[in-house]
């Protein structure tokens, strides 16, 4: 039982990330990425331990990349695959947990595609290709939205006419569920609780960013909404803006919807504010050299994050701790410290030394004595997907 293997797949329209995970272990057996699929430059890169390799797949598609992966997996695997776990971005209201993939589940993922037009069709390409290549293995879908299906109506409804919800599914769904679920479980275990106990605010800060209030293993509210644009300042996404901005830009600048979507999704956030970069590492360096845009971007990022988490605290009866994760949350002492300065109202007091001395990849607590916990926990969405896939099959 301890040796079961799960292949975790995360598909974009021209890319495919994969990791072969052994049950209950932290490191992938083999992991990698196929990129530029469908183009003459298509290629597959992978890593096993310290060994890296790559293969060119001219004009290869997702199925070609998976077929090329098959012998690599067979060479590394000591047993047949127990499952293939697929990350699916949007499960709409159909899915509150992982699902064994069959024709009905595929239809339901298709039905949710209008809510995630960039992601769900790409996820489906991966599912269909993998079901061809790994035809004897059970396939499981894990939805980014599923963890947030426990939100109460007062958290997930927009103040819009009822029929937009009942007939068109317009409501807040939330994303990054796999990550929030994983880190809050780890936080509970790290602080001596049962995995499903605790009142947490978690901040997943990568290229996309979201915050979440979790009580006893259930998401009660989160910052992302109908789409992953709502909420926090992100690498290139604006997060919250005045909902009248679209109309204003159309009236005053004559911009059409495609232009405005481009602005809000690709040209805003840290990149737009700094005028320099969407990459936090680069912004921290520029700020240290006195770059005013980088300073402003970091200031707005931290203040909005604190404001979001203080707002989400309304969902909780008490606070056991806050959790930082994702590339920024795990690695930036500056962002953690500056965000927490705005959160003193919740009694959070950071141990500055512990914050600065934190080692990359470490899961630990960095609060002063008497403060609610402040935790840094490296996220591991692939592990959560692998564990959930196996848990579903065990039922
Ligand atoms: P993704 O959402 O694509 O998975 P990541 O979780 O890897 O992204 O996060 C990427 C972000 O993490 C980038 O903004 C990057 O600059 C930031 N980051 C990574 N390492 C550091 C670091 N040491 N200090 C500050 N930011 C960092």
Boltz pocket constraint, residues with backbone or C-beta under 6 A from the ligand:
constraints:
  - pocket:
      binder: B
      contacts: [[A, 205], [A, 206], [A, 207], [A, 208], [A, 235], [A, 278], [A, 279], [A, 280], [A, 281], [A, 282], [A, 284], [A, 326], [A, 327], [A, 328], [A, 331], [A, 332]]
      max_distance: 6.0
